[in-house]
Amino acid sequence: PGQKMLRTALLFVALAVSAAELMPIAGFETKFEVSKPGTGAAVVSKGNTVTVHATGTVQESNKKFWSTKDPGQQPFTYQAGVGKVIAGWDQGCLGMKVGEVRQLHIPPHEGYGERGFPAWGIPPNGGLRFEIEVVSIA
């Protein structure tokens, strides 16, 4: 009986984790989930200068193509909400707080599209996953 209860409990946990709801972004197909909530009153808004740690992987291969946490890399700074980065990232980070970590699920047309980004190993029409952690908002 103990083993059966343990298996049932593990199955329940696995189903709950796999069913984590991805949050939609109005007007976009990119979705996100919050891995760790942030703190403070400041939220990433259009025009802010935002510094983040980011790790990007190709959805289809699960291959990492970039990470600010790799040796020799530094946090990445950009202007939010004004098209300076791919659309899925730009929209997916709006509303984040300092310390917040989000998993962005970005479809190809809101990432690098039909061209991909061959230099980084992103194939044409490759979907992307980014883990983003906000370091600062100015």
C-alpha positions in Angstrom: 0.0 0.0 0.0 2.8 2.5 0.8 4.5 2.0 -2.6 1.2 2.5 -4.4 0.4 5.7 -2.5 3.9 7.0 -3.3 3.5 6.2 -7.0 0.1 7.9 -7.0 1.6 11.0 -5.3 4.5 11.2 -7.7 2.1 10.9 -10.7 0.0 13.7 -9.3 3.0 15.9 -8.8 4.2 15.1 -12.4 0.8 16.0 -13.8 0.6 19.2 -11.8 4.0 20.3 -13.0 3.4 19.4 -16.6 0.1 21.3 -16.5 1.6 24.5 -15.3 -0.4 27.2 -17.1 1.3 29.4 -19.6 0.1 32.9 -19.4 -1.0 34.6 -22.7 0.1 38.0 -23.8 -2.7 40.0 -25.5 -2.2 40.3 -29.2 0.8 37.9 -29.3 1.3 34.2 -29.4 4.3 34.2 -27.0 3.4 32.8 -23.7 5.1 32.8 -20.3 5.2 31.3 -16.9 6.6 32.9 -13.7 9.3 30.7 -12.1 10.1 33.1 -9.3 8.1 36.2 -8.4 9.9 39.5 -8.2 9.8 42.2 -5.6 9.3 46.0 -5.3 6.9 48.4 -7.0 8.9 48.9 -10.3 7.7 46.9 -13.3 9.2 46.7 -16.7 7.3 49.2 -18.9 7.7 50.5 -22.4 10.8 52.7 -22.6 12.5 51.4 -19.5 16.2 50.5 -19.6 16.2 46.9 -18.3 19.1 44.7 -17.4 18.5 40.9 -17.4 20.2 37.6 -17.2 18.9 35.5 -20.1 19.4 31.9 -21.3 18.0 31.0 -24.8 17.4 27.6 -26.1 15.9 26.3 -29.4 12.6 24.7 -28.8 12.9 21.9 -31.3 16.4 20.7 -30.2 16.5 22.1 -26.6 20.0 23.4 -27.6 21.3 26.4 -25.6 22.4 29.1 -28.0 23.2 32.0 -25.6 23.4 32.7 -21.9 24.5 35.7 -20.0 25.5 33.4 -17.1 28.1 31.6 -19.2 31.8 32.3 -18.3 32.9 35.7 -19.8 29.3 36.9 -20.3 27.5 39.8 -18.6 23.9 40.7 -18.0 22.2 42.1 -21.1 20.7 45.7 -21.1 18.0 46.8 -23.6 15.2 49.3 -23.9 11.9 47.6 -23.2 8.8 47.6 -25.4 10.2 49.6 -28.4 11.3 46.8 -30.8 15.0 46.7 -29.9 14.8 42.9 -29.3 12.7 40.2 -30.8 8.9 40.7 -30.3 8.4 37.7 -28.1 11.1 38.8 -25.7 10.0 42.5 -25.9 6.4 41.7 -25.0 7.2 38.8 -22.7 9.2 40.9 -20.3 6.7 43.7 -19.9 5.3 43.7 -16.4 8.2 41.9 -14.7 9.7 43.0 -11.4 13.3 43.0 -10.2 14.3 39.5 -9.2 11.4 37.9 -11.2 12.3 34.9 -13.4 10.0 34.1 -16.4 10.1 31.3 -18.9 9.2 32.7 -22.3 7.8 30.4 -25.0 8.3 32.2 -28.3 6.9 31.0 -31.6 9.1 31.4 -34.7 7.3 34.5 -36.1 7.8 36.4 -32.8 11.5 35.3 -32.7 13.9 35.1 -35.7 11.2 33.8 -38.2 11.9 32.2 -41.6 15.6 33.3 -41.6 16.4 31.9 -38.2 19.8 33.0 -36.8 22.3 30.5 -38.3 25.3 31.9 -36.5 23.7 31.0 -33.2 22.3 27.6 -34.4 18.7 28.8 -34.6 17.1 27.1 -37.6 14.6 28.8 -39.9 11.2 28.8 -38.2 12.8 27.7 -34.9 10.7 28.2 -31.8 12.6 29.7 -28.8 12.6 29.3 -25.0 14.1 32.1 -22.9 14.6 32.1 -19.1 14.7 35.8 -18.2 15.7 37.2 -14.8 15.3 41.0 -14.2 18.4 42.4 -12.6 17.5 46.1 -12.7 14.9 48.5 -14.1 15.7 52.2 -14.9 
